[in-house]
């Protein structure tokens, strides 16, 4: 049996902490943010070229790499420019009809708005206004909760979160038979050429590339939302 968990949630909710706790318990983790960082750091790639074409070379650092902070300040203060960024082809294309064929379940991490705001301001050294703009630019935790199979509320300490993750691990579904996963992956591979190319550049096997094609992560958006 192969368990494929989609882990998501709003900004500053604790996704990275949950991911780390799952990894510590022996669950393999594919971090889409890390893949996205690699893609944005490639000055020869199509995502880099499209972003520079749309926003100019002012978004580059001294090494000619896209500076996520510079780009983030632009798109989170100007909705029109954020919509322009949304039109940049994502590194992983979404194959919506097949997405749930690949995932055993979706786990959403949610947090109280006041806790989220405080954490984001402290973590990213943002003003209240800057943090509120970032939060408002994303789907709310309550909206994401509606799409979840499992929810962890992360409003307490790390030990509280550790206990919640342990509870989730006991409740999580066993996963898919390998044969069924392979069929879903093959369908995603047939439909998602762009996503498999991006994952291939990141060094993943053909099966992993197929599965990533189902997940529908828009890499640039995930990078900037952290």
C-alpha positions, 0 to 999 in steps of 0.5 A: 500500500502507498499512502499519498498525503496532500498537506496544505494550509494557509500561510504561517499555519505550521505546515513546515512543522507538521511536515518535519514531524511526519518526516521524523516519524518515518514518512517520506516527504516531497517538499513542493516549496523546495522544488519551487525554489530550485525552479525560480533559481534557474535563470535558464528556465521558462518560469524565470524568463516569463517572470522577468519578461512580465516584471523586469530585471528589478526583481533579480538579485546581484547574481541574476536570480529572482529575488522572492522578497522583491517579487513578493513586495510587488505582487502583494501590494498590487492586485493587478500585478498579482493577477499577472503573476498568476498567469505565469504557467505554474511549474506543476500543472493541475490535472484536477479530475485526476488529483484525488485519484492520486491522493489518499487524503488531504490534511489541512493545517488551520490556525486562529486568525490572530495567532496566524497574524502574530506568527507571520509578523514575527517570522517574516519581520513584517508590519501588521499591514504587510502581513494582512496583505499576504494573508488576504491574498490566499484562500482562507483556512476555513475555505481550505478546511472544507476541502480537507479529509483531516484537519489539525488546529495548530494554535498551541505549542510544538508539543501540542502539535506533535500530539495532534500529528500522532493522533492523525497518524493513527487515523490516516488511511492506509493508502492505495494499492501500488497497482491502482496508484500506477494507473492514476500516475500513468493517467497524470503523465499522459495529461501533464507534460509541463509538470513532468518536465519540471519535476524531471529537472528536479531529479525525480523518477518517472513515477514521482513525476507523474504523481507530482503532476496530479498534485496541482502545486503552482510553484511560484505562488507557493514560494511567494506565499511562505 
